[in-house]
């Protein structure tokens, strides 16, 4: 028997009864929830009305009546309940009604499940759940959204001012913006987020404007960081996670970006003051905040660089002023020079610690230090270059009896810092030459604290600048090691001969000519006692080395001789030249200037220095006629029998010669050779090359040693053309061709 079709109105009356019961339950009227039978009856009614053959298929009408039922519920129950409510009361009522509405939609969707599954999907209509959300949006949310947004913003601003608010309520309301968009953040972003961000901008703009005037820089930064942290927490409490980036960016824009210059340069408390006062915590906070805004670290590093540069220039001025005020005493100037190097190292340590501990070890700050110190370290102090000052500083810490007394660990640490400072100096080859001169004296006169420290410095230099810089000095240390072994063999050789043994403690250091600095030496006429020693070593050396020739550097030797004065004998530590001069007085009590010069075969400048050191300086071993402090060719010199000293052993110093001019000349000469070699090397590989490109590549190749002058490179190119290493390329303008 065929089933009788259900008429639309008959079936709908059953549904209206079910909807009424649902309203009662949601209204809290004490209604009992649907039984299984009730649910099945309602579901079956919809099922039958949707599966009846036309014209009794009421799917379309049921879809429309579903919406009408929800609209009726909203208009009759929800809208009246919201009228007249404001502020938090409105929000609470809305949240409750939204929760009820979702329950309503969920139950109705169950009753109308068959309609939703087949008819809606087949006709590509809005699913019933979404249709339910749409009803609430159109009739409730759309009308209230402006009021809701303003209320929410007011509550959030109140919280920013320190008031307690119902965060759970705020979150529930904001969730409605998200949920009602059914998977899209369009409503949330358009109806709430943008207004909220605009209000945030206004809020922090006013706050920042007041704080920047009222507070110090550290206080301002502390407030800004606290605000940003609270905004981040705010997102976690009740905002959508995707708002976080925008919220923090807008807050940072007002708190930091727009007022960066004012913050950094705030009078009496800005970045420079914090750096001067060592306020590491405040500087760290400043870096954290500026790292979060575009170009923030660049702006901070710019101020940092200016600060480092100002500190360096202040050191330079102080050192120059002090040197100029003390220019009458060279040793005082030298001490001031060393003090300047120490202060530069201390300045670098301090600024480096800021970079590591406060500025996140960011490369932009390392670059700032590099650029500032390249300016500082390439300035002269009272006519002395940083290269020379640094070499003298190294000499002081590596020389026995130097002014810098350091333990092994501290010395190694200082050497590392010296090499770091050297990386900022453009004339590294000048440092190397000064250092090589001083190293030679330390080694030859046994003044080096420790060979290991000498090698350690060379190792550090080699690591930073390559073996070309250190090869000669490494060879010098090698010569000294071999010389010690050779001396032991020579002593054994001397113990085995009797006739030619001079009976004098005599040591010789054999050096390799190309490795050591050039030392001035004269063909002095040695006393017979010394000649015997020289001949003895020559005989020994010739027996060992058949193909090598010795050239003697008497100027670099020293002697211990005993002088018998009337009061007591005193051992004198003197140079070979001084000893040779004093030994002349074994055969005569009085000698004229000309007699001394003739007998020793000395140049006048050497004779003047020697005689001044023995007759006019601290220890007057010789008396002079006339009695004054000036040496002249007509002077007469006598052995001072009355000389005495409380010590039984004294060192008679010889005034040092100023080697600076010679060092600079040697370096300039070597630079010409280096530039020539670089040009030839480049052209040999390229064959043809433009002038500008050749100059750039030449500078690049030589920059590890020194910064070549472009004009000098041009002159060396011209010289190489004249010597037919290069020729001008006739086919290409301003280019050169290599000649094999």
NUVO-945274 format. One record per residue (C-alpha): x, y, z; residue number from 1. Coordinates in Angstrom, 1 decimal. Layout:
# NUVO-945274
        u        v        w   num
        X        Y        Z   NUM
...
END
This chain:
# NUVO-945274
        u        v        w   num
      0.0      0.0      0.0     1
      1.4      3.3     -1.1     2
      2.4      5.8      1.7     3
      0.2      8.9      1.9     4
      2.3     12.0      1.2     5
      2.8     14.5      4.0     6
      1.5     17.9      3.2     7
      3.8     20.8      3.8     8
      1.8     22.5      6.5     9
      1.1     19.3      8.3    10
      4.7     18.3      8.4    11
      5.8     21.8      9.3    12
      3.5     21.9     12.3    13
      5.4     19.0     13.7    14
      8.7     20.9     13.1    15
      7.3     24.0     14.7    16
      6.4     22.0     17.8    17
     10.0     20.7     17.9    18
     11.4     24.2     17.4    19
      9.2     25.6     20.2    20
     10.5     23.0     22.6    21
     14.1     23.9     21.6    22
     13.4     27.6     22.3    23
     12.0     26.6     25.7    24
     15.1     24.6     26.6    25
     17.4     27.5     25.5    26
     15.2     30.0     27.3    27
     15.8     28.1     30.6    28
     12.1     27.3     31.0    29
     12.9     23.9     32.5    30
     12.1     21.8     29.4    31
     13.4     18.3     29.1    32
     15.8     17.6     26.3    33
     14.6     15.7     23.3    34
     14.1     11.9     23.6    35
     15.4      9.6     21.0    36
     11.9      9.0     19.7    37
     11.2     12.7     19.4    38
     14.5     13.2     17.6    39
     13.7     10.3     15.2    40
     10.2     11.6     14.5    41
     11.4     15.1     13.6    42
     14.3     13.7     11.5    43
     11.9     11.3      9.7    44
      9.4     14.0      9.0    45
     12.1     16.1      7.2    46
     13.4     12.9      5.4    47
      9.9     12.0      4.1    48
      9.1     15.6      3.0    49
     12.4     15.7      1.1    50
     12.0     12.3     -0.6    51
      8.4     12.5     -1.7    52
      7.9     12.6     -5.5    53
      7.0     15.9     -7.0    54
      5.0     17.9     -6.5    55
      5.2     16.8     -2.9    56
      9.0     17.2     -2.6    57
      9.2     20.2     -0.2    58
     13.0     20.5      0.0    59
     13.0     24.0     -1.4    60
     10.3     25.2      1.0    61
     11.9     23.5      4.0    62
     15.2     25.3      3.2    63
     13.4     28.6      3.2    64
     11.4     27.8      6.3    65
     14.6     26.8      8.2    66
     15.9     30.3      7.6    67
     12.6     31.8      8.5    68
     12.5     29.9     11.8    69
     16.0     31.2     12.8    70
     15.1     34.7     11.7    71
     11.9     34.6     13.8    72
     13.8     33.3     16.8    73
     16.4     36.0     16.5    74
     13.9     38.8     16.0    75
     11.5     37.6     18.7    76
     14.1     36.6     21.4    77
     17.7     37.7     20.7    78
     17.2     41.2     19.4    79
     14.8     42.3     22.3    80
     17.2     40.9     24.9    81
     20.1     43.1     23.6    82
     18.1     46.3     23.3    83
     18.9     48.9     26.0    84
     22.1     47.2     27.1    85
     25.5     48.9     26.9    86
     29.2     48.3     27.7    87
     30.0     45.0     29.4    88
     26.3     44.2     29.9    89
     25.8     44.3     26.2    90
     28.9     42.1     25.6    91
     27.8     39.5     28.2    92
     24.3     39.3     26.8    93
     25.6     39.0     23.2    94
     28.0     36.2     24.2    95
     25.1     34.3     25.9    96
     22.8     34.7     23.0    97
     25.5     33.7     20.5    98
     26.1     30.5     22.5    99
     22.4     29.7     22.5   100
     22.2     30.5     18.8   101
     25.0     28.0     18.1   102
     23.1     25.3     20.0   103
     19.9     26.2     18.2   104
     21.6     25.9     14.8   105
     23.3     22.6     15.8   106
     20.0     20.9     16.8   107
     18.1     22.2     13.8   108
     20.9     21.0     11.5   109
     20.5     17.6     13.0   110
     16.7     17.6     12.3   111
     17.3     18.9      8.8   112
     20.4     16.7      8.2   113
     18.9     14.9      5.1   114
     18.0     18.3      3.6   115
     21.6     19.6      4.2   116
     23.2     16.4      2.9   117
     21.4     16.1     -0.4   118
     19.3     19.0     -1.5   119
     21.7     21.8     -0.3   120
     24.8     20.1     -1.7   121
     23.1     19.3     -5.0   122
     21.8     22.9     -5.4   123
     25.1     24.4     -4.2   124
     23.3     26.4     -1.5   125
     24.7     27.7      1.7   126
     25.1     24.8      4.2   127
     22.6     25.0      7.1   128
     25.2     25.7      9.7   129
     26.6     28.6      7.7   130
     23.1     29.8      6.9   131
     22.5     29.9     10.7   132
     25.6     32.0     11.2   133
     24.5     34.3      8.4   134
     21.2     34.9     10.0   135
     22.8     36.0     13.3   136
     25.3     38.2     11.4   137
     22.7     39.9      9.3   138
     20.2     40.5     12.1   139
     22.4     41.0     15.2   140
     26.1     41.4     14.5   141
     25.9     43.7     11.6   142
     23.8     46.1     13.6   143
     26.0     46.0     16.7   144
     29.5     45.6     15.3   145
     30.5     49.3     15.6   146
     29.3     49.5     19.2   147
     31.0     46.1     20.0   148
     34.3     47.2     18.5   149
     34.3     50.5     20.4   150
     33.4     48.8     23.6   151
     36.2     46.3     23.2   152
     38.8     49.0     22.4   153
     37.7     51.0     25.5   154
     38.1     47.9     27.7   155
     41.6     47.2     26.2   156
     42.7     50.8     26.7   157
     41.4     50.6     30.3   158
     43.6     47.5     30.8   159
     46.6     49.4     29.3   160
     46.0     52.0     31.9   161
     46.3     49.4     34.6   162
     42.6     48.6     35.2   163
     41.4     45.0     35.6   164
     39.0     43.8     32.9   165
     37.1     40.6     32.2   166
     39.6     39.1     29.7   167
     37.5     36.0     29.3   168
     34.5     38.2     28.2   169
     36.7     40.1     25.7   170
     38.0     36.8     24.3   171
     34.5     35.4     23.9   172
     33.3     38.5     22.0   173
     36.4     38.5     19.8   174
     35.8     34.9     19.1   175
     32.4     35.8     17.7   176
     34.1     38.0     15.1   177
     36.2     35.0     14.0   178
     33.4     32.3     14.2   179
     30.8     34.3     12.4   180
     33.2     34.6      9.5   181
     33.0     30.8      9.1   182
     36.7     30.0      8.6   183
     37.7     33.4      7.2   184
     39.3     36.2      9.2   185
     37.7     38.8      6.9   186
     35.1     40.0      9.4   187
     37.6     39.9     12.3   188
     40.2     42.0     10.3   189
     37.7     44.4      8.7   190
     35.3     44.9     11.6   191
     37.6     44.8     14.6   192
     41.3     44.4     13.9   193
     41.9     47.5     11.8   194
     40.0     49.8     14.2   195
     41.9     48.2     17.1   196
     45.3     48.7     15.4   197
     44.4     52.3     14.6   198
     43.4     52.9     18.2   199
     46.7     51.3     19.3   200
     48.6     53.7     17.1   201
     46.8     56.7     18.6   202
     47.3     55.4     22.1   203
     51.0     54.9     21.8   204
     51.6     58.0     19.8   205
     50.2     60.1     22.7   206
     52.1     58.0     25.3   207
     55.4     58.2     23.4   208
     55.0     61.9     22.9   209
     54.6     62.5     26.7   210
     57.2     60.0     27.8   211
     60.0     61.2     25.5   212
     59.6     64.6     27.2   213
     59.1     63.5     30.8   214
     61.4     60.5     31.1   215
     65.1     59.8     30.7   216
     66.1     57.5     27.9   217
     66.5     54.4     30.1   218
     63.1     55.1     31.7   219
     61.5     55.5     28.3   220
     63.0     52.3     27.0   221
     61.9     50.4     30.0   222
     58.3     51.6     29.6   223
     58.4     50.8     25.8   224
     59.7     47.3     26.5   225
     57.1     46.6     29.2   226
     54.3     47.9     26.8   227
     55.5     45.6     24.0   228
     55.6     42.6     26.4   229
     52.1     43.3     27.6   230
     50.8     43.7     24.0   231
     52.3     40.3     23.3   232
     50.6     38.8     26.3   233
     47.4     40.5     25.3   234
     47.4     38.5     22.0   235
     47.8     35.3     24.1   236
     44.9     36.2     26.3   237
     42.2     37.3     23.9   238
     43.3     38.4     20.4   239
     43.8     36.2     17.4   240
     47.4     35.0     17.0   241
     47.7     36.6     13.5   242
     47.2     40.0     15.1   243
     50.5     39.7     17.0   244
     52.8     40.8     14.2   245
     50.7     43.7     13.2   246
     50.1     44.9     16.7   247
     53.8     44.8     17.7   248
     54.8     46.5     14.4   249
     52.4     49.3     15.0   250
     53.4     49.7     18.6   251
     57.1     49.7     17.7   252
     56.5     52.2     15.0   253
     55.1     54.7     17.5   254
     57.3     53.8     20.5   255
     60.7     53.4     18.7   256
     60.8     54.1     14.9   257
     59.2     57.5     14.9   258
     61.3     58.7     17.9   259
     64.5     56.9     17.2   260
     66.6     60.1     16.8   261
     65.1     61.6     20.0   262
     65.8     58.4     22.0   263
     69.4     57.9     20.7   264
     70.4     61.6     21.2   265
     68.4     62.5     24.3   266
     70.2     65.0     26.3   267
     72.0     63.7     29.4   268
     70.7     60.2     29.0   269
     70.9     59.1     25.3   270
     73.0     56.4     23.8   271
     76.3     58.3     24.1   272
     75.8     58.9     27.8   273
     74.9     55.3     28.4   274
     78.1     54.2     26.6   275
     80.2     56.6     28.6   276
     78.6     55.5     31.9   277
     78.8     51.8     31.0   278
     75.0     51.2     31.4   279
     75.1     47.7     29.9   280
     71.5     46.8     30.9   281
     70.1     49.9     29.3   282
     72.2     49.5     26.2   283
     71.1     45.8     25.9   284
     67.4     47.0     26.1   285
     68.1     49.7     23.5   286
     69.5     47.1     21.1   287
     66.7     44.6     21.7   288
     64.1     47.3     20.9   289
     66.0     48.8     17.9   290
     66.7     45.4     16.4   291
     62.9     45.0     16.0   292
     62.4     48.0     13.7   293
     63.6     48.6     10.2   294
     67.1     50.2     10.1   295
     67.1     50.3     13.9   296
     70.4     48.7     14.4   297
     72.0     50.7     11.6   298
     70.8     53.9     13.4   299
     72.2     52.6     16.7   300
     75.5     51.5     15.1   301
     75.9     55.0     13.6   302
     75.7     56.6     17.0   303
     78.0     53.9     18.4   304
     80.6     54.5     15.7   305
     80.5     58.3     16.3   306
     81.0     57.6     20.1   307
     84.0     55.3     19.4   308
     85.4     57.9     17.0   309
     85.0     60.7     19.6   310
     86.6     58.7     22.3   311
     89.5     57.8     20.0   312
     90.0     61.4     18.9   313
     89.9     62.5     22.6   314
     92.7     60.0     23.3   315
     94.7     61.3     20.3   316
     94.3     64.9     21.5   317
     95.3     64.1     25.1   318
     98.4     62.1     23.9   319
     99.4     64.9     21.5   320
     99.0     67.6     24.0   321
    100.9     65.7     26.7   322
    103.7     64.9     24.2   323
    104.0     68.5     23.1   324
    104.2     69.7     26.7   325
    106.9     67.2     27.5   326
    108.9     67.4     24.2   327
    112.1     68.3     25.9   328
    112.5     64.8     27.3   329
    112.3     62.0     24.8   330
    111.9     59.2     27.4   331
    108.8     61.0     28.8   332
    107.3     61.2     25.3   333
    108.0     57.5     24.8   334
    106.2     56.7     28.0   335
    103.2     58.8     26.9   336
    103.3     57.0     23.6   337
    103.0     53.7     25.4   338
    100.3     55.0     27.6   339
     98.4     56.0     24.4   340
     98.7     52.4     23.0   341
     97.4     51.0     26.3   342
     94.5     53.3     26.3   343
     93.6     52.5     22.7   344
     93.6     48.8     23.6   345
     91.4     49.5     26.7   346
     89.1     51.5     24.5   347
     88.9     48.7     22.0   348
     88.2     46.1     24.8   349
     85.5     48.3     26.2   350
     83.7     48.9     22.9   351
     84.1     45.2     21.9   352
     82.5     44.2     25.2   353
     79.5     46.4     24.3   354
     79.2     44.6     21.0   355
     79.4     41.2     22.5   356
     77.4     41.8     25.7   357
     74.9     44.5     24.7   358
     74.6     44.6     20.9   359
     74.0     40.9     20.3   360
     77.4     40.5     18.6   361
     75.8     41.9     15.5   362
     78.1     42.4     12.5   363
     76.9     46.0     12.0   364
     78.5     47.0     15.3   365
     81.8     45.1     14.5   366
     81.8     47.1     11.3   367
     81.3     50.3     13.2   368
     84.3     49.5     15.5   369
     86.4     48.6     12.5   370
     85.6     51.9     10.6   371
     86.2     54.0     13.8   372
     89.4     52.3     14.7   373
     90.8     52.6     11.2   374
     90.5     56.3     11.6   375
     91.9     56.4     15.1   376
     94.8     54.0     14.4   377
     96.0     55.7     11.3   378
     96.6     59.1     13.0   379
    100.0     60.2     14.2   380
    100.7     61.2     17.8   381
    103.4     63.9     18.0   382
    104.9     62.8     14.7   383
    104.8     59.1     15.7   384
    102.8     56.7     13.6   385
    100.6     54.0     15.3   386
    102.8     51.4     13.5   387
    105.9     52.7     15.4   388
    104.0     53.1     18.7   389
    102.7     49.5     18.5   390
    106.1     48.1     17.7   391
    107.6     50.0     20.7   392
    104.7     48.7     22.9   393
    105.5     45.1     21.8   394
    109.2     45.7     22.6   395
    108.3     46.9     26.1   396
    106.3     43.8     26.9   397
    108.7     41.3     25.2   398
    111.9     42.9     26.5   399
    113.5     42.0     29.8   400
    113.3     45.0     32.1   401
    110.6     46.6     29.9   402
    108.0     49.0     31.5   403
    105.2     46.4     30.9   404
    105.5     43.6     33.5   405
    103.0     40.9     32.6   406
    102.6     37.2     33.5   407
    102.6     34.6     30.7   408
     98.8     34.5     30.3   409
     98.4     38.3     30.5   410
    101.2     38.7     28.0   411
     99.6     36.3     25.5   412
     96.3     38.1     25.9   413
     97.9     41.5     25.3   414
     99.8     40.2     22.2   415
     96.4     39.0     20.8   416
     95.0     42.5     21.4   417
     98.0     44.1     19.7   418
     97.5     42.1     16.6   419
     93.8     43.0     16.6   420
     94.7     46.7     16.7   421
     97.2     46.1     13.9   422
     94.4     44.9     11.7   423
     93.1     48.5     11.7   424
     96.5     50.0     10.7   425
     97.1     50.4      7.0   426
    100.9     50.6      7.1   427
    101.5     47.1      8.5   428
    104.8     46.8      6.7   429
    106.0     49.8      8.7   430
    105.1     48.0     11.9   431
    106.9     44.9     10.7   432
    110.1     46.8     10.0   433
    110.1     48.6     13.3   434
    109.3     45.3     15.1   435
    112.0     43.5     13.2   436
    114.6     46.1     14.2   437
    113.6     45.8     17.9   438
    113.4     42.0     17.7   439
    116.9     41.9     16.4   440
    118.2     43.9     19.3   441
    116.3     41.8     21.8   442
    117.7     38.6     20.4   443
    121.3     39.8     19.9   444
    121.6     41.4     23.3   445
    119.6     38.6     25.1   446
    116.9     41.0     26.1   447
    113.9     38.9     25.1   448
    111.7     37.7     27.9   449
    111.0     34.4     26.2   450
    111.5     32.9     22.7   451
    108.0     31.3     23.0   452
    106.3     34.6     23.4   453
    108.3     35.9     20.4   454
    107.2     33.0     18.3   455
    103.6     33.3     19.6   456
    103.4     36.9     18.3   457
    104.8     35.9     15.0   458
    102.3     33.0     14.8   459
     99.4     35.5     15.5   460
    100.7     37.9     12.8   461
    101.0     35.0     10.4   462
     97.5     33.9     11.1   463
     96.1     37.3     10.4   464
     98.3     38.6      7.6   465
    100.1     35.7      6.0   466
    103.6     34.3      6.0   467
    105.0     37.0      3.8   468
    104.8     39.3      6.8   469
    106.7     37.1      9.2   470
    109.1     34.9      7.2   471
    112.2     37.0      7.9   472
    111.5     37.3     11.6   473
    110.8     33.5     11.9   474
    114.2     33.1     10.2   475
    115.8     35.4     12.8   476
    114.5     33.2     15.6   477
    115.8     30.1     13.7   478
    119.3     31.8     13.5   479
    119.4     32.3     17.2   480
    118.5     28.6     17.9   481
    121.3     27.5     15.5   482
    123.7     30.0     17.1   483
    123.2     28.5     20.5   484
    124.1     25.0     19.2   485
    127.0     26.5     17.2   486
    128.3     28.3     20.3   487
    128.4     25.0     22.2   488
    130.4     23.4     19.4   489
    132.8     26.4     19.3   490
    133.4     26.2     23.0   491
    134.3     22.6     22.6   492
    136.6     23.4     19.7   493
    138.3     26.1     21.8   494
    138.8     23.7     24.7   495
    140.8     21.4     22.4   496
    143.3     24.0     21.1   497
    146.0     25.6     23.2   498
    148.3     27.8     21.1   499
    145.7     30.1     19.5   500
    143.3     30.1     22.4   501
    142.9     33.8     23.4   502
    141.8     32.8     26.9   503
    138.8     35.1     26.7   504
    135.1     34.1     27.2   505
    133.9     34.8     23.6   506
    130.6     34.1     22.0   507
    129.6     34.7     18.3   508
    126.1     34.8     16.8   509
    126.1     33.9     13.1   510
    123.2     35.6     11.2   511
    121.7     35.0      7.8   512
    122.2     38.2      5.9   513
    118.8     38.5      4.1   514
    116.7     38.0      7.2   515
    118.1     40.6      9.6   516
    117.8     44.3      9.5   517
    120.8     46.2      8.0   518
    123.1     47.3     10.7   519
    125.6     50.1     10.3   520
    129.2     48.9     11.0   521
    132.7     50.3     10.4   522
    135.9     48.7      9.6   523
    137.2     49.5     13.0   524
    140.7     48.6     14.0   525
    140.2     46.1     16.8   526
    142.6     45.7     19.8   527
    144.9     42.7     19.6   528
    142.9     40.9     22.3   529
    139.8     41.1     20.1   530
    141.6     40.2     16.9   531
    142.7     36.9     18.5   532
    139.1     36.0     19.3   533
    137.9     36.9     15.8   534
    140.7     34.8     14.2   535
    139.9     31.9     16.5   536
    136.2     31.8     15.4   537
    137.1     32.4     11.8   538
    139.4     29.3     11.8   539
    136.6     27.3     13.5   540
    133.9     28.5     11.1   541
    136.1     27.9      8.0   542
    136.6     24.3      9.1   543
    132.8     23.8      9.2   544
    131.5     25.9      6.4   545
    133.5     25.8      3.2   546
    131.3     27.9      1.0   547
    130.1     30.7      3.4   548
    131.7     34.0      4.1   549
    131.6     35.9      7.4   550
    131.0     39.7      7.5   551
    131.6     41.0     11.0   552
    129.1     43.4     12.6   553
    131.3     44.8     15.4   554
    128.8     47.6     16.1   555
    126.3     45.0     17.4   556
    128.7     43.4     19.9   557
    129.3     44.1     23.6   558
    132.1     43.4     26.1   559
    132.6     43.0     29.8   560
    136.0     44.6     30.7   561
    137.5     45.2     34.1   562
    138.8     48.8     34.7   563
    141.3     49.3     37.6   564
    140.5     52.6     39.3   565
    142.3     54.0     42.3   566
    139.5     53.1     44.7   567
    138.6     49.7     43.4   568
    138.3     47.7     40.1   569
    134.9     48.0     38.4   570
    133.5     45.7     35.7   571
    132.2     47.8     32.8   572
    129.6     46.4     30.4   573
    130.2     48.3     27.2   574
    129.8     47.9     23.4   575
    132.6     46.5     21.3   576
    133.3     50.1     20.0   577
    133.5     51.5     23.6   578
    135.7     48.6     24.7   579
    138.1     49.1     21.7   580
    138.3     52.8     22.6   581
    139.0     52.2     26.3   582
    141.6     49.6     25.6   583
    143.6     52.3     23.8   584
    144.3     53.8     27.3   585
    146.2     50.7     28.3   586
    149.1     52.1     26.3   587
    148.6     55.9     27.0   588
    147.2     58.1     29.7   589
    146.3     60.9     27.3   590
    145.0     60.7     23.8   591
    143.7     63.4     21.5   592
    140.5     63.2     19.5   593
    142.4     62.8     16.2   594
    144.7     60.1     17.7   595
    141.6     58.1     18.8   596
    139.9     58.5     15.4   597
    143.1     57.5     13.6   598
    144.0     54.5     15.7   599
    140.4     53.1     15.6   600
    139.7     54.1     12.0   601
    136.3     55.6     13.2   602
    134.0     57.9     11.3   603
    133.5     61.2     13.1   604
    129.8     60.6     14.0   605
    130.7     57.3     15.7   606
    133.7     58.9     17.5   607
    131.5     61.7     18.8   608
    128.9     59.3     20.2   609
    131.5     57.0     21.8   610
    133.5     59.8     23.4   611
    130.4     61.6     24.7   612
    129.2     58.3     26.3   613
    132.5     57.8     28.1   614
    133.3     61.4     29.2   615
    130.1     63.5     29.3   616
    127.4     61.1     30.3   617
    126.4     59.5     33.6   618
    129.7     57.6     34.0   619
    132.8     59.7     33.3   620
    135.3     56.9     32.7   621
    137.4     59.5     30.8   622
    138.2     63.0     31.7   623
    138.1     65.6     28.9   624
    140.0     68.8     28.3   625
    138.5     71.3     28.1   626
    135.9     70.4     30.7   627
    132.5     70.8     28.9   628
    129.8     68.7     27.4   629
    130.7     69.2     23.8   630
    133.1     67.0     21.9   631
    135.4     68.8     19.4   632
    138.4     67.7     17.3   633
    140.8     69.6     19.5   634
    139.8     67.8     22.7   635
    142.2     65.7     24.8   636
    141.0     62.7     26.7   637
    142.5     61.1     29.8   638
    141.7     57.9     31.8   639
    139.8     58.9     34.9   640
    141.7     57.0     37.7   641
    139.6     58.7     40.3   642
    136.3     57.3     39.0   643
    134.3     55.3     41.4   644
    130.8     54.0     41.8   645
    128.9     52.2     44.6   646
    128.4     49.3     42.2   647
    131.1     46.9     41.2   648
    129.5     46.2     37.9   649
    128.0     49.0     35.7   650
    126.6     49.3     32.2   651
    127.9     52.3     30.3   652
    125.1     53.2     27.9   653
    125.7     54.4     24.4   654
    123.1     56.9     23.1   655
    120.9     55.2     20.6   656
    120.8     56.5     17.0   657
    117.5     57.6     15.6   658
    116.7     54.7     13.2   659
    113.2     56.0     12.3   660
    114.3     57.8      9.1   661
    116.2     54.7      7.9   662
    113.3     52.4      8.7   663
    110.9     54.6      6.7   664
    113.3     54.8      3.8   665
    113.7     51.0      3.8   666
    110.0     50.5      3.9   667
    109.4     52.9      1.0   668
    112.0     51.1     -1.0   669
    110.4     47.8     -0.3   670
    107.1     49.2     -1.3   671
    108.3     50.1     -4.7   672
    109.6     46.6     -5.2   673
    106.3     45.1     -3.9   674
    104.3     47.3     -6.3   675
    106.5     46.3     -9.2   676
    106.2     42.7     -8.4   677
    102.4     42.9     -8.0   678
    102.0     44.7    -11.3   679
    104.2     42.2    -13.2   680
    102.4     39.3    -11.5   681
     99.0     40.7    -12.5   682
    100.0     41.6    -16.1   683
    101.7     38.2    -16.6   684
     98.4     36.4    -15.9   685
     96.1     38.9    -17.7   686
     98.4     39.9    -20.7   687
     96.3     43.0    -21.4   688
     94.6     45.1    -18.8   689
     93.0     48.6    -18.4   690
     94.7     51.1    -16.2   691
     91.9     51.5    -13.6   692
     91.4     47.7    -13.3   693
     95.2     47.2    -12.9   694
     95.3     49.8    -10.1   695
     92.3     48.3     -8.2   696
     93.7     44.8     -8.4   697
     97.2     46.0     -7.3   698
     95.7     47.8     -4.3   699
     93.7     44.6     -3.4   700
     96.8     42.4     -3.6   701
     98.9     44.7     -1.4   702
     96.3     45.7      1.1   703
     97.4     43.0      3.6   704
    100.8     44.7      3.9   705
    100.1     48.4      3.2   706
     97.8     50.7      1.5   707
     99.6     51.7     -1.7   708
     99.3     55.3     -3.0   709
     97.6     55.4     -6.4   710
    100.1     58.0     -7.6   711
    103.0     55.7     -6.7   712
    101.4     52.8     -8.6   713
    101.1     55.1    -11.6   714
    104.8     56.0    -11.3   715
    105.8     52.3    -11.0   716
    103.8     51.5    -14.1   717
    105.7     54.2    -16.0   718
    109.0     52.8    -14.7   719
    108.1     49.3    -15.8   720
    107.2     50.6    -19.2   721
    110.6     52.3    -19.4   722
    112.2     49.0    -18.4   723
    110.2     47.2    -21.0   724
    108.2     44.9    -18.7   725
    105.0     46.6    -20.1   726
    103.9     48.6    -23.1   727
    100.9     50.8    -23.8   728
     98.3     48.9    -25.8   729
     97.9     50.6    -29.2   730
     94.5     49.0    -29.8   731
     92.7     49.9    -26.5   732
     92.9     53.4    -24.9   733
     94.4     53.6    -21.4   734
     95.4     49.9    -21.4   735
     98.7     48.0    -21.0   736
    100.2     44.9    -22.5   737
    102.6     42.6    -20.8   738
    105.9     42.0    -22.6   739
    107.2     38.5    -22.0   740
END
